[in-house]
Amino acid sequence: MCKGHIDGRPVSSQSSSVYLSVKESPKAVLTVRPDERVFRGETVTLKCDIKCGGKTDGVNKQKHRDAVSLCSTQELNISSVKYFHSGNYTCTGQINTQISQRSDAVTLTVSAEAQAAVRVSPQPWLTEGESVTLICEVSGSSTGWTFSWFKDHDHLSDSSRGAGGSYTLSPAALQHTGVYTCRAERGRPAYYTHNSSTQPLWVTGVSASVSLVINPSRSQHFSSDSLSLSCEDQSNSAGWTVRRYTDKDTKTCSTQTGSPCVIESLSTSDTGVYWCQSESGEKRHPRNITVHDGEVILVSSVDPVIEGETLTLHCLHRSTNSPILSADFYKNGSLVQNQTTGEMNITTVSKSHEGFYYCKTERGQSLHSWISVR
C-alpha cells in the first residue's frame, strides 16, 4: 500500500492494500526415449516439459500453493542417431516474457550397433521332462526391448511368450533339441539388434536300460584326480560310447565302443557334459562334470533327486588327511545352513529345493552345482 500528504495539510491519504505474489520460475524437465543409452541408428526423442504452479491470491494462496499443471511441452526427434549425438542435453521454455529454469542435464550415450546375447539356465544339456530357460539380453541396455526367438534359423511360432527376454521349455521334449538364437527390437520405427550367437540345446531321452556310471560318483572333482566313466546297458553294453562336450570341443572320450573313459589326471579343461551315445547316434544320460583347482569341492549326486527322497551334500577338502572343518552351505547365493560339520541333509525333497548349491569353509569355496529334482 502507499500513502501521501500535501504540505500544510493535516490529513494524509492512504491506499487500500494490494497482495503481491512472487513465485519461483517453473523448472523444465527433460526426458529421453527409449533410453539414455542408445545404439547407432536408433530414433531418439527428447521431450521438454514445463510445469507451472496454479494461480494464487491473498485469500487462497495456501490452497493453490501446491497446484501444478503442465504449461508446455515440446519434443525433438533425432532419427538414426550417430556417435556425435552423444553428450549432455538441457532445455528451457519461454511464455511471453517469462523464461523457465533450465532443466537438469540428461546424458545421451550412443554406442555401436546393439548385439543380443543368449544364455541358458541352468544348463544346455538335459533329459526330457526337465525344464530349461533361454534368456536373451542386450549388452549395455535393458530398457524397452521385446524379443524374438529362432530355432535352427526358423522363427518360433510361440516366440511372443518369450517377449520378456525369457523363453522357458517345461517340460523339455526331444523335439526341442536344436540351435537357438534371439533378436531384440524397440522403438517406432522399430530398431533391431543383430541376431545373437547360437546356443545349442540338447534334450536326450530317458532310458532305464542305459546309464552313465561315474567313479567317483559325484559331479565335482579336484584337478589332478582320476576319473572313470562307462556306459552300462543291460541289453547291449558294447553298443555305447562315452562322449563329452567341453568349451574346447565335442569328442569321444572312450578309446573304443563299449570301453570306459578313463582320465588319469583331471584338469579344469575337462569340465563339461558327458553322455552315452549309441552307434546309431542316440544320446542318453547326460551328466555335468566340474573340475576345480581349488581346495574345496561340493559332493552331491550326479543324478537328479527324486521327490520325497533325502538329499545329502558334503563339503570335501583336497587334503584327505585334514579334519573336516565347519562349513556353510548356500543355495542360489543365499545361506541355508552354517557352522555344520561339513554335511547338510534335506529330508523329503521337493521341486522347491532345485537350485545351484555350493559350500564354503575357511580353506576356500566350492564351485556351484545344479541340483535337479524329479
ABEGO torsion letter per residue (X at the ends): XBBBBBBGBABBBBBBBBBBBBBBBBBBBBBBOABABBBBGBBBBBBBBBBBBBBBBAAAAAAAAABBBBABBBBBBBBGBBAAABEBBBBBBBBEABBBBBBBBBBBBBBBBBBBBBBBOABABBBBGBBBBBBBBBBGBABGBBBBBBBGGBBBAAAAAAAAGBBBBOBBBAAABEBBBBBBBBEOBBBBBBBBBBBBBBBBBBBAABBBBBOBBBABBBBGBBBBBBBBBAABAAABBBBBBBAABBBBABABBGBBBBBABBBAAABEBBBBBBAAGBBBGBBBBBBBABABBBBBBABBBBBGBBBBBBBBBABAABBBBBBBBBBGGBBABBGBAGBBBBBGBBAAABEBBBBBBAAEBBBBBBBBBX
